[in-house]
Amino acid sequence: MRLRPPRRSRRLAALLLAVALGSAAAHPMLVIGEVAFEPDPPAPGAEALVTLTLQETSLAEVEDAVVFLELRPGPPPAGDSTPVGPPLIATDRLEEVSPGVYQASLTLPADGAYTLSVRDRTYRQEEAVANVFVELGAGEVGAVPFVLPPTAVGPASLGSWLIWLVGVPLLAGVLVTVLVLRTGRRAEDEEAGAE
């Protein structure tokens, strides 16, 4: 005879699983993006509109991102995601003009080679950085692709650590214990009724 847990307990387990998965879905993932200038080619000393598009690997738009741009002289540092030196130009948070599309206006510096840093600070206590090479004054820049790497996000406080390391396993243990005891009690009642 196969025993099934009570319906209410199954609903509670499904609710707890949905909450846990919702929390896990909030962690960062690999983000694919493009940055483009308008007008293209951008004129030095003139204002240009910079458009940034962000998509997940599933090609779904990344909405409500907190992204910034920084422009520094010279090519990107080799093998390192942290640019060296203060930026010549730094934007405030880019405005989301449609799902997954962000824009900012900035006055461009003189012609030359620059590192454009895309900084994603959507999640607290983490930052994903993508550095791309942009050459101003050498013709059209076009759409410049980049990838924001996933980052490891740790809980912000000791309380968060305790919830994840102690609270969730404890809650799962209590839930399993209750389900086993209720199932065992129901089996005993059914056996007693069959005699």
ChimeraX attribute file (.defattr): number of C-alpha atoms within 10 A of each C-alpha:
attribute: neighborCount
match mode: 1-to-1
recipient: residues
	/A:1	4
	/A:2	4
	/A:3	9
	/A:4	11
	/A:5	15
	/A:6	12
	/A:7	9
	/A:8	9
	/A:9	15
	/A:10	14
	/A:11	11
	/A:12	12
	/A:13	16
	/A:14	12
	/A:15	12
	/A:16	16
	/A:17	13
	/A:18	12
	/A:19	12
	/A:20	13
	/A:21	11
	/A:22	11
	/A:23	10
	/A:24	10
	/A:25	10
	/A:26	9
	/A:27	13
	/A:28	18
	/A:29	15
	/A:30	14
	/A:31	22
	/A:32	19
	/A:33	21
	/A:34	16
	/A:35	21
	/A:36	21
	/A:37	20
	/A:38	15
	/A:39	14
	/A:40	15
	/A:41	17
	/A:42	23
	/A:43	18
	/A:44	15
	/A:45	12
	/A:46	12
	/A:47	15
	/A:48	20
	/A:49	17
	/A:50	18
	/A:51	20
	/A:52	25
	/A:53	22
	/A:54	24
	/A:55	19
	/A:56	16
	/A:57	11
	/A:58	9
	/A:59	10
	/A:60	12
	/A:61	18
	/A:62	16
	/A:63	15
	/A:64	14
	/A:65	19
	/A:66	17
	/A:67	23
	/A:68	21
	/A:69	23
	/A:70	19
	/A:71	23
	/A:72	22
	/A:73	20
	/A:74	16
	/A:75	16
	/A:76	22
	/A:77	14
	/A:78	8
	/A:79	6
	/A:80	11
	/A:81	14
	/A:82	13
	/A:83	21
	/A:84	13
	/A:85	8
	/A:86	11
	/A:87	16
	/A:88	12
	/A:89	15
	/A:90	15
	/A:91	14
	/A:92	11
	/A:93	17
	/A:94	19
	/A:95	17
	/A:96	19
	/A:97	11
	/A:98	12
	/A:99	15
	/A:100	18
	/A:101	22
	/A:102	23
	/A:103	21
	/A:104	19
	/A:105	14
	/A:106	16
	/A:107	14
	/A:108	18
	/A:109	18
	/A:110	12
	/A:111	14
	/A:112	13
	/A:113	17
	/A:114	21
	/A:115	22
	/A:116	25
	/A:117	23
	/A:118	22
	/A:119	18
	/A:120	20
	/A:121	16
	/A:122	14
	/A:123	15
	/A:124	10
	/A:125	11
	/A:126	14
	/A:127	19
	/A:128	22
	/A:129	24
	/A:130	22
	/A:131	24
	/A:132	20
	/A:133	18
	/A:134	21
	/A:135	19
	/A:136	20
	/A:137	15
	/A:138	12
	/A:139	11
	/A:140	14
	/A:141	18
	/A:142	14
	/A:143	15
	/A:144	14
	/A:145	14
	/A:146	18
	/A:147	19
	/A:148	21
	/A:149	17
	/A:150	14
	/A:151	15
	/A:152	13
	/A:153	13
	/A:154	12
	/A:155	14
	/A:156	10
	/A:157	8
	/A:158	9
	/A:159	10
	/A:160	13
	/A:161	13
	/A:162	12
	/A:163	14
	/A:164	14
	/A:165	11
	/A:166	11
	/A:167	13
	/A:168	14
	/A:169	12
	/A:170	13
	/A:171	13
	/A:172	14
	/A:173	12
	/A:174	12
	/A:175	16
	/A:176	14
	/A:177	12
	/A:178	14
	/A:179	18
	/A:180	13
	/A:181	12
	/A:182	16
	/A:183	16
	/A:184	14
	/A:185	12
	/A:186	16
	/A:187	15
	/A:188	12
	/A:189	11
	/A:190	11
	/A:191	10
	/A:192	9
	/A:193	8
	/A:194	7
	/A:195	5
